[in-house]
């Protein structure tokens, strides 16, 4: 066969594959929009795992629940780059009897990262809009008018932004280890960790903290070094999570996605997404109920910082819960506190 015919055939096959992908995407969108998996009032169980077209790319979304008629919780994970989807059954499996649980691997994280290696920088606005699109997809897929919105740590930044932008999509917002702002959280975390190191006469930690100096920092390694120390001291004051929670095996490149997302968060010169976060400026009023759950021993999103923002917040209804023997990362006491709040509001 002449060489030019091979090139022509190759181009033809490439075009056919392109149009087949477009048609498949159109069929997927049409099917999910036209036929909800759980019509309003349905009682069938649902367990779905799929890449969903969100923000111009395919993003990983899972939906699990025992009854379609149950209220729906949309989880916005932390990190950034720490998806909950590999661990959700172990941590939140009990909730599936009374709630339908939606996990979403954000742009730059988990299976979404594996499917779409990001080009360029991430932005909070882009990821907030992704989250809103996920909420719209879930509402249509499950035949629900509103969802419960849950965000933890970094996820509390995106989720709170979503709640401010589109409150009509949500019954309520639950913030766990609520992040308030770079200036406020970094300063409080550094001061509290320095105090812990002095109390413990921890020479190595003191040397590290004093060499950094107080924030703000331009060195991207400083925040990571501080986080390692907060975990060390929180482990003393908080009860550990059950071991089986973290036994799932995430994809091999999850570590790579976590590194990418972390650098997007802090920036190479301190100019990353975290540098723009200030909820005292951007989230002073919410047109929906707010539930905040805070670990008493949290050295990352310090309770005093969260409480200061919460006290000034204007909301339709609000509650603030402090959990003893809990830090920044989830443990059994933190999960139980959230469960009780949600059950009281939506089932009792």
PAROPA-30651 format. One record per residue: x, y, z of N, C-alpha, C, O in turn. Coordinates in steps of 0.2 Angstrom, whole numbers. Example, Ala and Ser with C-alpha at 12.3 -4.5 7.8 and 13.67 -1.06 7.14 Angstrom:
npx, npy, npz, capx, capy, capz, cpx, cpy, cpz, opx, opy, opz
66, -28, 39, 62, -22, 39, 66, -16, 39, 71, -17, 42
64, -11, 35, 68, -5, 36, 64, 0, 39, 67, 6, 40
This chain:
npx, npy, npz, capx, capy, capz, cpx, cpy, cpz, opx, opy, opz
4, -6, 0, 0, 0, 0, 4, 6, 0, 9, 6, 4
3, 11, -4, 7, 17, -4, 7, 21, 3, 2, 20, 6
13, 24, 4, 13, 27, 11, 8, 33, 12, 5, 33, 17
6, 36, 6, 1, 41, 7, -6, 39, 9, -10, 42, 13
-7, 32, 7, -14, 29, 9, -13, 27, 17, -19, 28, 20
-8, 25, 19, -7, 24, 26, -8, 30, 30, -12, 30, 35
-5, 36, 28, -7, 42, 32, -14, 44, 32, -17, 46, 37
-17, 43, 26, -24, 45, 25, -28, 40, 30, -33, 43, 33
-27, 34, 30, -31, 29, 34, -30, 31, 41, -35, 31, 45
-24, 32, 43, -23, 34, 50, -27, 40, 52, -30, 41, 58
-27, 45, 48, -31, 52, 49, -38, 50, 50, -42, 53, 54
-40, 45, 45, -48, 44, 45, -49, 40, 52, -54, 42, 55
-45, 35, 54, -46, 32, 60, -46, 37, 66, -50, 36, 71
-42, 41, 66, -41, 46, 72, -48, 50, 72, -50, 52, 77
-50, 53, 66, -56, 56, 66, -62, 52, 68, -67, 55, 72
-63, 46, 66, -68, 42, 68, -68, 41, 76, -73, 41, 79
-62, 40, 79, -62, 39, 86, -64, 45, 90, -68, 45, 95
-62, 51, 87, -64, 58, 90, -72, 58, 90, -75, 60, 95
-75, 57, 84, -82, 58, 84, -86, 53, 88, -91, 54, 91
-83, 47, 88, -86, 42, 93, -86, 44, 100, -91, 43, 104
-80, 47, 102, -80, 49, 109, -85, 55, 110, -88, 55, 115
-86, 60, 105, -91, 65, 106, -98, 62, 106, -102, 64, 111
-99, 57, 102, -106, 54, 102, -107, 51, 109, -113, 51, 112
-102, 47, 111, -103, 44, 118, -104, 48, 123, -109, 47, 128
-101, 54, 123, -102, 59, 128, -109, 62, 128, -112, 63, 133
-111, 63, 122, -118, 66, 121, -123, 61, 124, -128, 63, 127
-122, 55, 122, -127, 50, 124, -127, 49, 132, -132, 49, 135
-121, 49, 135, -120, 49, 142, -124, 55, 145, -128, 54, 150
-123, 61, 143, -126, 67, 146, -134, 67, 145, -137, 68, 149
-136, 64, 139, -143, 64, 137, -147, 59, 142, -152, 60, 144
-143, 53, 143, -146, 48, 147, -147, 50, 154, -152, 49, 157
-141, 53, 157, -142, 55, 164, -147, 60, 165, -150, 61, 170
-147, 65, 160, -152, 70, 161, -159, 68, 160, -164, 70, 164
-161, 63, 156, -167, 61, 154, -170, 56, 159, -176, 56, 160
-166, 52, 162, -168, 46, 166, -165, 46, 173, -159, 43, 173
-167, 49, 178, -164, 49, 185, -164, 42, 187, -168, 38, 186
-158, 41, 190, -157, 34, 193, -162, 33, 199, -164, 27, 200
-164, 38, 203, -168, 38, 209, -173, 43, 208, -173, 48, 211
-179, 41, 205, -185, 46, 205, -187, 48, 212, -186, 44, 216
-189, 54, 213, -191, 57, 219, -196, 51, 222, -201, 49, 219
-195, 49, 229, -199, 45, 232, -197, 37, 231, -200, 33, 234
-192, 36, 227, -190, 29, 226, -186, 26, 232, -183, 30, 236
-186, 20, 232, -183, 16, 238, -178, 11, 237, -175, 8, 241
-176, 11, 230, -171, 6, 228, -164, 8, 231, -163, 14, 231
-159, 3, 232, -152, 5, 233, -149, 8, 227, -151, 7, 222
-144, 12, 228, -140, 14, 222, -132, 13, 224, -130, 15, 230
-128, 11, 219, -121, 11, 220, -118, 12, 213, -118, 7, 209
-116, 18, 212, -113, 20, 205, -106, 22, 206, -104, 26, 211
-102, 21, 201, -95, 23, 200, -94, 25, 193, -95, 21, 189
-93, 32, 192, -92, 34, 185, -88, 40, 184, -88, 44, 189
-85, 41, 178, -82, 47, 176, -88, 51, 173, -92, 49, 169
-89, 57, 176, -94, 62, 174, -91, 68, 171, -86, 71, 173
-94, 70, 165, -92, 77, 162, -93, 83, 166, -99, 85, 167
-88, 85, 169, -88, 91, 173, -83, 96, 171, -77, 94, 171
-85, 102, 170, -80, 108, 169, -75, 106, 163, -69, 108, 163
-78, 103, 158, -74, 101, 152, -70, 95, 152, -66, 94, 147
-69, 91, 158, -66, 85, 158, -70, 80, 162, -76, 82, 164
-68, 74, 162, -71, 68, 165, -69, 68, 172, -63, 67, 173
-73, 69, 177, -71, 68, 184, -75, 63, 188, -81, 61, 186
-71, 60, 193, -74, 53, 196, -79, 55, 201, -77, 59, 206
-85, 52, 201, -90, 53, 206, -93, 46, 208, -94, 42, 203
-94, 45, 214, -97, 39, 217, -103, 40, 221, -103, 46, 224
-108, 36, 220, -115, 37, 224, -116, 31, 227, -117, 25, 224
-118, 31, 234, -119, 25, 237, -125, 26, 242, -124, 31, 246
-130, 22, 243, -135, 23, 248, -140, 17, 247, -140, 13, 242
-143, 15, 253, -147, 10, 254, -154, 11, 251, -158, 6, 249
-156, 17, 251, -163, 19, 249, -163, 26, 245, -160, 31, 248
-165, 26, 239, -165, 32, 235, -169, 38, 239, -168, 44, 237
-174, 36, 243, -178, 42, 246, -174, 45, 251, -176, 51, 254
-168, 43, 253, -164, 46, 259, -161, 53, 257, -160, 54, 251
-160, 57, 262, -156, 63, 260, -150, 62, 257, -147, 57, 259
-147, 66, 253, -141, 65, 250, -135, 70, 253, -136, 76, 254
-129, 67, 254, -124, 71, 256, -118, 71, 251, -116, 66, 248
-116, 77, 249, -111, 78, 244, -104, 80, 248, -104, 85, 251
-99, 75, 248, -93, 76, 251, -88, 80, 247, -87, 78, 241
-85, 85, 250, -80, 89, 247, -73, 88, 251, -72, 90, 256
-69, 84, 248, -63, 81, 252, -58, 86, 253, -58, 91, 249
-53, 85, 257, -48, 89, 259, -42, 88, 255, -42, 85, 250
-36, 90, 258, -30, 89, 255, -26, 96, 254, -23, 99, 258
-27, 99, 247, -30, 96, 242, -26, 90, 239, -20, 89, 241
-30, 86, 235, -27, 80, 233, -28, 74, 237, -24, 69, 236
-32, 74, 242, -33, 68, 246, -41, 66, 246, -45, 67, 250
-42, 62, 240, -49, 60, 239, -51, 55, 245, -47, 51, 247
-58, 55, 247, -60, 51, 251, -63, 44, 248, -64, 39, 252
-64, 44, 242, -67, 39, 238, -64, 32, 240, -68, 27, 240
-58, 31, 240, -55, 24, 242, -57, 22, 249, -57, 16, 250
-58, 27, 253, -59, 25, 260, -66, 26, 263, -68, 25, 269
-71, 29, 259, -77, 31, 261, -81, 25, 264, -85, 26, 269
-81, 19, 261, -85, 14, 264, -83, 12, 271, -87, 11, 275
-76, 12, 272, -74, 10, 279, -76, 16, 284, -77, 14, 290
-75, 22, 282, -76, 28, 287, -84, 29, 287, -86, 30, 293
-87, 30, 282, -94, 32, 282, -99, 27, 280, -105, 28, 279
-97, 20, 279, -102, 15, 277, -108, 14, 281, -113, 13, 278
-108, 15, 287, -114, 15, 292, -119, 20, 290, -125, 19, 290
-117, 26, 287, -121, 31, 285, -126, 30, 279, -131, 33, 278
-124, 25, 275, -127, 23, 269, -134, 21, 270, -139, 21, 266
-136, 18, 276, -142, 16, 278, -147, 22, 278, -153, 21, 277
-145, 28, 280, -149, 34, 281, -148, 39, 277, -152, 44, 276
-143, 39, 273, -141, 45, 268, -138, 42, 262, -135, 36, 262
-139, 45, 257, -135, 43, 250, -129, 47, 250, -129, 54, 251
-123, 44, 249, -117, 47, 250, -113, 48, 243, -113, 43, 239
-111, 54, 242, -108, 56, 235, -101, 58, 236, -100, 63, 240
-96, 54, 234, -89, 56, 234, -87, 59, 227, -89, 56, 222
-83, 64, 227, -80, 67, 221, -73, 68, 221, -70, 71, 226
-69, 65, 217, -62, 66, 216, -61, 73, 212, -62, 73, 206
-58, 78, 216, -58, 84, 213, -53, 85, 207, -49, 80, 206
-54, 90, 203, -49, 91, 198, -42, 91, 201, -40, 95, 206
-37, 87, 198, -30, 87, 201, -30, 82, 206, -24, 81, 209
-35, 78, 208, -34, 73, 213, -37, 66, 211, -42, 66, 207
-34, 61, 214, -37, 54, 213, -38, 52, 206, -33, 53, 202
-43, 49, 205, -45, 46, 198, -46, 51, 193, -45, 50, 187
-48, 57, 195, -49, 63, 191, -42, 65, 188, -41, 66, 182
-37, 65, 192, -30, 67, 190, -28, 61, 186, -25, 63, 180
-29, 55, 187, -27, 49, 183, -29, 50, 176, -26, 49, 171
-36, 52, 175, -39, 52, 169, -37, 58, 165, -37, 58, 159
-36, 64, 169, -34, 70, 165, -29, 74, 169, -29, 77, 174
-22, 72, 166, -17, 76, 169, -17, 83, 168, -18, 85, 162
-18, 87, 174, -19, 94, 173, -14, 98, 169, -8, 96, 169
-16, 103, 165, -11, 108, 162, -12, 115, 165, -18, 117, 165
-7, 118, 167, -8, 124, 170, -10, 124, 177, -9, 119, 181
-12, 130, 180, -13, 130, 187, -20, 129, 189, -25, 130, 185
-22, 127, 195, -28, 126, 197, -30, 133, 200, -26, 137, 202
-37, 134, 201, -39, 140, 204, -45, 138, 208, -49, 133, 207
-46, 141, 214, -52, 140, 218, -59, 141, 215, -63, 137, 215
-59, 146, 211, -65, 148, 207, -67, 142, 202, -73, 140, 202
-62, 140, 198, -63, 134, 194, -66, 128, 197, -70, 125, 195
-62, 126, 203, -64, 120, 207, -71, 121, 210, -75, 116, 211
-72, 127, 213, -79, 129, 215, -84, 127, 210, -89, 124, 212
-83, 130, 204, -88, 129, 199, -89, 121, 197, -94, 119, 195
-83, 118, 197, -83, 110, 196, -88, 107, 202, -92, 103, 200
-87, 110, 208, -91, 107, 213, -99, 108, 212, -103, 104, 214
-100, 114, 210, -107, 116, 209, -110, 112, 203, -116, 110, 203
-106, 110, 198, -108, 106, 192, -109, 99, 195, -114, 96, 192
-105, 97, 199, -106, 90, 202, -113, 90, 206, -117, 85, 205
-114, 95, 210, -121, 96, 214, -126, 95, 209, -131, 92, 210
-126, 99, 203, -131, 99, 198, -132, 92, 195, -138, 90, 194
-127, 89, 194, -127, 82, 191, -131, 77, 196, -135, 74, 194
-129, 78, 202, -132, 73, 207, -139, 75, 208, -143, 70, 209
-141, 81, 208, -148, 83, 209, -152, 79, 203, -157, 77, 205
-150, 80, 197, -153, 77, 192, -153, 70, 192, -158, 66, 190
-147, 67, 194, -146, 60, 194, -151, 56, 199, -154, 51, 198
-152, 59, 205, -155, 56, 210, -162, 59, 211, -166, 57, 215
-164, 64, 207, -171, 67, 207, -172, 71, 214, -177, 71, 216
-167, 74, 216, -167, 78, 222, -167, 86, 221, -164, 88, 216
-171, 90, 225, -170, 97, 224, -164, 100, 227, -162, 105, 225
-162, 97, 233, -157, 100, 237, -153, 94, 240, -155, 88, 241
-146, 96, 241, -142, 91, 244, -139, 94, 251, -140, 100, 252
-136, 90, 255, -132, 92, 261, -125, 93, 259, -123, 88, 256
-122, 98, 260, -115, 100, 258, -110, 99, 264, -111, 102, 269
-105, 95, 263, -100, 93, 268, -93, 95, 265, -92, 92, 260
-90, 98, 269, -83, 100, 267, -78, 100, 273, -80, 102, 278
-72, 97, 272, -67, 96, 277, -60, 99, 275, -58, 98, 270
-57, 103, 280, -51, 106, 279, -51, 110, 272, -55, 114, 271
-46, 108, 267, -46, 111, 261, -53, 111, 258, -56, 116, 254
-57, 105, 258, -63, 104, 256, -68, 109, 259, -73, 111, 255
-67, 112, 265, -71, 117, 268, -71, 124, 264, -75, 128, 264
-65, 125, 261, -64, 131, 257, -69, 131, 251, -73, 135, 249
-68, 125, 247, -72, 124, 241, -80, 124, 243, -84, 127, 239
-82, 120, 248, -89, 119, 249, -92, 125, 252, -97, 127, 250
-88, 129, 256, -91, 135, 258, -92, 140, 252, -97, 144, 252
-87, 141, 248, -88, 145, 242, -94, 142, 238, -98, 147, 235
-95, 136, 237, -101, 133, 234, -107, 136, 237, -112, 138, 234
-107, 135, 244, -113, 137, 248, -115, 145, 247, -120, 147, 247
-109, 149, 247, -110, 156, 246, -113, 158, 239, -118, 162, 238
-110, 154, 234, -112, 156, 227, -119, 153, 225, -123, 156, 222
-121, 147, 228, -127, 144, 226, -131, 141, 232, -132, 134, 232
-133, 145, 236, -136, 142, 243, -143, 138, 241, -144, 133, 245
-146, 139, 236, -152, 136, 234, -151, 129, 232, -156, 125, 232
-145, 127, 231, -144, 120, 229, -144, 115, 236, -144, 109, 235
-143, 118, 242, -141, 114, 247, -146, 115, 253, -149, 121, 254
-148, 110, 257, -152, 110, 263, -148, 114, 268, -150, 118, 272
-141, 112, 269, -137, 114, 274, -130, 113, 272, -128, 109, 268
-125, 117, 276, -118, 116, 275, -115, 113, 282, -116, 116, 287
-111, 108, 281, -107, 105, 287, -100, 106, 286, -97, 104, 281
-97, 110, 290, -90, 112, 289, -86, 108, 295, -87, 109, 301
-81, 104, 293, -77, 100, 297, -70, 102, 297, -67, 102, 291
-67, 104, 303, -60, 107, 302, -60, 113, 298, -56, 113, 293
-65, 117, 299, -66, 123, 294, -60, 127, 294, -57, 130, 298
-58, 128, 287, -52, 133, 286, -55, 140, 285, -60, 141, 282
-52, 145, 288, -54, 152, 288, -50, 156, 283, -53, 160, 279
-43, 156, 284, -39, 160, 279, -32, 158, 280, -30, 156, 286
-28, 160, 275, -21, 158, 276, -18, 162, 282, -14, 159, 286
-19, 169, 282, -16, 173, 287, -18, 170, 294, -14, 170, 298
-24, 169, 295, -27, 167, 302, -25, 160, 304, -22, 159, 309
-26, 155, 299, -24, 148, 301, -17, 147, 301, -15, 144, 306
-13, 150, 297, -5, 149, 298, -3, 152, 304, 1, 149, 307
-5, 158, 306, -2, 161, 312, -4, 157, 318, 0, 156, 322
-10, 155, 318, -12, 151, 324, -9, 145, 325, -7, 142, 330
-8, 141, 319, -5, 135, 319, 2, 135, 321, 4, 131, 325
5, 140, 319, 13, 141, 320, 13, 142, 328, 17, 139, 331
9, 147, 330, 10, 149, 337, 8, 143, 342, 12, 142, 347
3, 139, 340, 1, 134, 345, 6, 128, 345, 7, 125, 350
9, 127, 339, 14, 121, 338, 20, 123, 342, 23, 119, 345
22, 130, 341, 28, 132, 345, 27, 131, 352, 32, 129, 356
21, 133, 355, 20, 132, 362, 20, 125, 364, 23, 123, 369
17, 120, 360, 18, 113, 361, 25, 111, 362, 27, 107, 366
29, 113, 357, 36, 111, 357, 40, 114, 363, 44, 110, 366
38, 120, 365, 41, 123, 371, 39, 119, 377, 44, 117, 382
33, 117, 378, 31, 113, 384, 34, 106, 384, 36, 104, 389
35, 103, 378, 38, 97, 378, 46, 97, 378, 49, 92, 378
49, 103, 378, 56, 104, 378, 59, 100, 372, 64, 96, 372
55, 101, 366, 57, 97, 360, 62, 101, 356, 60, 105, 352
68, 100, 357, 74, 104, 354, 73, 104, 346, 74, 109, 343
72, 98, 343, 72, 97, 336, 67, 101, 333, 68, 105, 328
61, 101, 336, 55, 105, 334, 56, 112, 335, 54, 116, 330
59, 114, 340, 60, 121, 342, 65, 124, 337, 64, 130, 334
70, 120, 335, 75, 123, 330, 72, 124, 324, 73, 129, 320
68, 119, 321, 65, 119, 315, 60, 125, 315, 60, 129, 310
56, 126, 320, 51, 132, 320, 54, 138, 320, 52, 143, 317
59, 139, 324, 63, 145, 325, 67, 147, 319, 67, 153, 317
69, 142, 315, 73, 143, 309, 68, 146, 303, 70, 150, 299
62, 143, 303, 57, 146, 299, 55, 153, 300, 54, 157, 296
54, 154, 307, 51, 161, 309, 43, 160, 307, 41, 156, 304
40, 165, 310, 33, 165, 309, 30, 166, 302, 34, 170, 298
25, 164, 300, 22, 165, 293, 20, 173, 293, 19, 176, 298
19, 175, 286, 18, 171, 280, 25, 169, 278, 30, 172, 279
25, 163, 274, 31, 161, 271, 31, 161, 263, 26, 160, 260
37, 161, 261, 38, 160, 253, 41, 154, 252, 40, 151, 246
44, 150, 256, 46, 143, 255, 41, 138, 256, 38, 138, 261
39, 135, 250, 34, 130, 250, 34, 124, 255, 30, 121, 257
41, 123, 257, 42, 117, 262, 40, 119, 269, 38, 114, 273
39, 125, 270, 38, 127, 277, 31, 124, 280, 31, 122, 286
26, 125, 276, 19, 123, 278, 19, 115, 279, 16, 113, 283
22, 112, 274, 23, 105, 275, 26, 102, 281, 24, 98, 285
32, 106, 283, 36, 104, 289, 31, 106, 295, 32, 102, 300
28, 111, 295, 23, 113, 301, 18, 107, 302, 16, 105, 307
15, 105, 296, 10, 100, 296, 13, 93, 299, 9, 90, 303
19, 92, 298, 22, 86, 301, 22, 86, 309, 21, 82, 312
24, 92, 311, 24, 93, 318, 17, 93, 321, 16, 91, 327
12, 96, 318, 5, 96, 321, 3, 89, 321, -1, 88, 326
4, 85, 317, 2, 78, 317, 5, 75, 323, 2, 71, 327
12, 76, 324, 15, 73, 330, 12, 75, 337, 11, 71, 341
10, 82, 337, 7, 84, 344, 0, 82, 344, -2, 81, 350
-4, 82, 339, -11, 80, 339, -11, 72, 341, -16, 71, 344
-6, 68, 339, -6, 61, 341, -6, 60, 348, -9, 55, 351
-4, 65, 352, -3, 64, 359, -10, 66, 362, -12, 63, 367
-13, 71, 359, -19, 74, 362, -26, 71, 359, -31, 72, 362
-25, 67, 354, -31, 65, 351, -31, 57, 350, -26, 54, 350
-37, 54, 350, -37, 47, 349, -36, 45, 342, -38, 49, 337
-33, 39, 340, -31, 38, 333, -37, 35, 330, -42, 33, 333
-37, 36, 323, -43, 33, 319, -42, 25, 319, -36, 23, 320
-47, 21, 318, -47, 14, 317, -42, 12, 311, -43, 16, 306
-38, 7, 312, -33, 6, 307, -36, 4, 300, -34, 5, 295
-42, 1, 300, -45, -2, 294, -48, 4, 290, -49, 3, 284
-48, 10, 292, -51, 15, 288, -46, 17, 282, -48, 19, 277
-40, 16, 283, -35, 18, 278, -31, 12, 275, -26, 13, 272
-35, 6, 275, -32, 0, 272, -33, -1, 264, -30, -5, 261
-38, 4, 261, -39, 3, 254, -33, 5, 250, -28, 9, 253
-32, 2, 244, -26, 4, 240, -28, 8, 235, -31, 6, 230
-27, 15, 235, -28, 20, 230, -24, 18, 224, -19, 15, 224
-25, 22, 219, -21, 21, 212, -14, 23, 214, -13, 27, 218
-10, 20, 209, -3, 21, 210, 0, 28, 210, 4, 30, 213
-4, 32, 206, -2, 39, 205, -5, 44, 210, -5, 50, 208
-9, 41, 215, -12, 46, 220, -7, 50, 223, -8, 56, 225
-1, 47, 225, 5, 51, 228, 7, 57, 223, 8, 62, 226
7, 55, 217, 9, 61, 212, 4, 66, 212, 5, 72, 211
-3, 64, 212, -8, 69, 212, -8, 73, 218, -9, 79, 218
-6, 70, 224, -6, 74, 230, 0, 79, 230, -1, 85, 232
5, 77, 227, 11, 82, 227, 9, 88, 222, 10, 94, 224
6, 86, 216, 4, 92, 212, -1, 96, 215, 0, 102, 215
-6, 94, 218, -11, 98, 222, -8, 102, 227, -10, 108, 228
-4, 99, 231, -1, 103, 237, 3, 109, 234, 3, 114, 237
7, 108, 229, 11, 113, 226, 6, 119, 223, 7, 125, 224
0, 117, 221, -5, 122, 218, -8, 125, 224, -9, 131, 224
-8, 122, 230, -11, 125, 236, -6, 130, 239, -9, 136, 241
0, 128, 240, 5, 133, 243, 8, 138, 238, 10, 143, 240
10, 135, 232, 13, 139, 227, 21, 139, 229, 23, 137, 234
25, 140, 224, 32, 140, 224, 35, 146, 228, 40, 145, 231
31, 151, 229, 33, 157, 232, 28, 159, 237, 28, 165, 239
24, 155, 239, 18, 157, 244, 12, 160, 241, 8, 163, 244
12, 159, 234, 7, 163, 230, 1, 158, 228, -2, 160, 223
1, 152, 231, -4, 147, 228, -11, 149, 230, -12, 154, 233
-15, 144, 229, -23, 145, 231, -24, 147, 238, -28, 151, 239
-20, 144, 243, -21, 146, 250, -20, 153, 251, -23, 156, 256
-16, 157, 247, -14, 164, 248, -21, 168, 247, -21, 174, 250
-25, 166, 244, -31, 170, 242, -37, 168, 247, -42, 172, 247
-36, 164, 252, -42, 161, 256, -43, 166, 262, -38, 167, 265
-49, 169, 262, -51, 173, 268, -58, 173, 269, -62, 177, 266
-61, 168, 273, -68, 168, 274, -71, 173, 278, -77, 175, 278
-67, 177, 282, -69, 182, 286, -71, 188, 281, -75, 192, 283
-68, 188, 275, -70, 193, 270, -75, 190, 266, -80, 194, 264
-75, 184, 264, -79, 181, 258, -85, 177, 260, -89, 176, 256
-85, 175, 267, -91, 171, 269, -93, 174, 276, -93, 170, 281
-96, 180, 275, -99, 183, 282, -106, 181, 283, -109, 182, 288
-110, 179, 277, -117, 178, 278, -119, 172, 273, -117, 172, 267
-122, 168, 276, -125, 162, 272, -132, 161, 273, -135, 161, 278
-135, 160, 267, -143, 159, 267, -145, 152, 268, -149, 150, 264
-142, 148, 272, -144, 141, 274, -141, 139, 280, -136, 143, 283
-143, 134, 284, -141, 132, 290, -133, 130, 290, -131, 127, 285
-130, 131, 295, -122, 130, 295, -121, 126, 301, -123, 127, 307
-118, 120, 301, -115, 116, 306, -108, 115, 306, -105, 113, 301
-104, 117, 311, -97, 117, 311, -95, 112, 316, -97, 112, 322
-90, 107, 315, -88, 102, 319, -80, 103, 319, -77, 102, 314
-78, 104, 325, -71, 106, 326, -67, 101, 331, -70, 100, 337
-62, 98, 330, -58, 95, 335, -55, 99, 340, -51, 104, 338
-55, 97, 346, -52, 102, 351, -45, 102, 351, -42, 107, 353
-42, 97, 348, -34, 97, 348, -32, 99, 341, -26, 98, 340
-36, 102, 337, -34, 103, 330, -29, 109, 330, -30, 114, 332
-23, 107, 327, -17, 112, 327, -17, 115, 320, -12, 120, 319
-21, 113, 315, -20, 116, 308, -26, 121, 307, -24, 127, 306
-32, 119, 308, -37, 124, 308, -39, 125, 316, -44, 122, 318
-36, 129, 319, -36, 130, 326, -43, 132, 328, -46, 136, 325
-46, 129, 333, -53, 130, 336, -54, 138, 337, -60, 140, 336
-49, 141, 340, -50, 149, 341, -51, 153, 335, -55, 157, 335
-48, 151, 329, -49, 154, 323, -56, 153, 320, -59, 157, 318
-58, 146, 320, -64, 145, 317, -70, 148, 321, -75, 150, 319
-69, 148, 328, -74, 151, 332, -75, 158, 331, -81, 161, 331
-69, 162, 330, -70, 169, 329, -74, 170, 322, -78, 175, 322
-72, 167, 317, -76, 167, 311, -84, 165, 312, -88, 169, 310
-85, 160, 315, -91, 157, 316, -96, 162, 320, -102, 164, 319
-93, 165, 326, -97, 170, 330, -99, 176, 326, -105, 179, 327
-95, 178, 321, -97, 184, 317, -102, 182, 311, -105, 186, 308
-102, 176, 309, -106, 173, 304, -113, 174, 305, -116, 173, 310
-117, 177, 299, -124, 178, 299, -127, 172, 295, -125, 171, 289
-131, 168, 298, -133, 162, 294, -141, 161, 297, -143, 163, 302
-144, 157, 292, -151, 155, 294, -152, 152, 301, -157, 153, 304
-147, 147, 302, -147, 144, 308, -140, 141, 309, -137, 139, 304
-137, 141, 315, -130, 139, 315, -128, 135, 322, -131, 137, 327
-124, 130, 321, -121, 127, 327, -114, 126, 327, -111, 125, 321
-111, 126, 333, -104, 125, 333, -102, 119, 338, -104, 120, 344
-99, 114, 336, -98, 108, 340, -90, 107, 341, -87, 106, 336
-88, 106, 347, -81, 105, 348, -80, 97, 351, -84, 96, 355
-76, 94, 348, -75, 86, 349, -69, 85, 353, -64, 87, 351
-70, 83, 359, -64, 81, 363, -60, 75, 360, -63, 71, 357
-54, 75, 362, -49, 70, 360, -49, 69, 352, -49, 63, 350
-50, 74, 348, -50, 74, 341, -45, 80, 339, -45, 85, 341
-42, 79, 333, -37, 84, 330, -40, 86, 323, -46, 86, 322
-35, 87, 319, -37, 89, 312, -40, 83, 308, -45, 84, 304
-36, 78, 308, -38, 72, 304, -44, 68, 308, -45, 69, 314
-48, 65, 304, -54, 62, 307, -52, 56, 311, -47, 52, 310
-56, 55, 316, -56, 49, 320, -63, 47, 322, -68, 50, 320
-64, 42, 326, -71, 39, 327, -75, 45, 331, -81, 45, 329
-72, 48, 335, -76, 53, 339, -79, 59, 334, -84, 61, 335
-75, 61, 329, -77, 66, 325, -82, 64, 320, -87, 67, 319
-82, 57, 318, -87, 55, 313, -93, 54, 317, -99, 55, 314
-93, 52, 323, -99, 51, 327, -102, 57, 329, -109, 58, 328
-99, 63, 330, -102, 69, 331, -105, 72, 325, -111, 75, 326
-102, 71, 319, -106, 73, 313, -112, 69, 312, -117, 72, 310
-112, 62, 313, -117, 58, 312, -123, 60, 316, -129, 60, 314
-122, 61, 323, -127, 63, 327, -130, 70, 325, -136, 71, 326
-126, 75, 323, -129, 81, 321, -134, 80, 315, -139, 83, 314
-132, 76, 310, -135, 75, 304, -142, 71, 305, -147, 73, 303
-141, 66, 309, -147, 62, 311, -152, 66, 315, -158, 66, 314
-150, 70, 319, -155, 75, 323, -158, 80, 319, -164, 81, 320
-155, 82, 314, -158, 87, 309, -163, 84, 304, -168, 87, 302
-161, 78, 301, -164, 75, 296, -168, 69, 297, -172, 67, 293
-168, 66, 303, -171, 60, 305, -175, 60, 311, -180, 56, 312
-174, 64, 316, -177, 64, 323, -182, 70, 323, -185, 70, 329
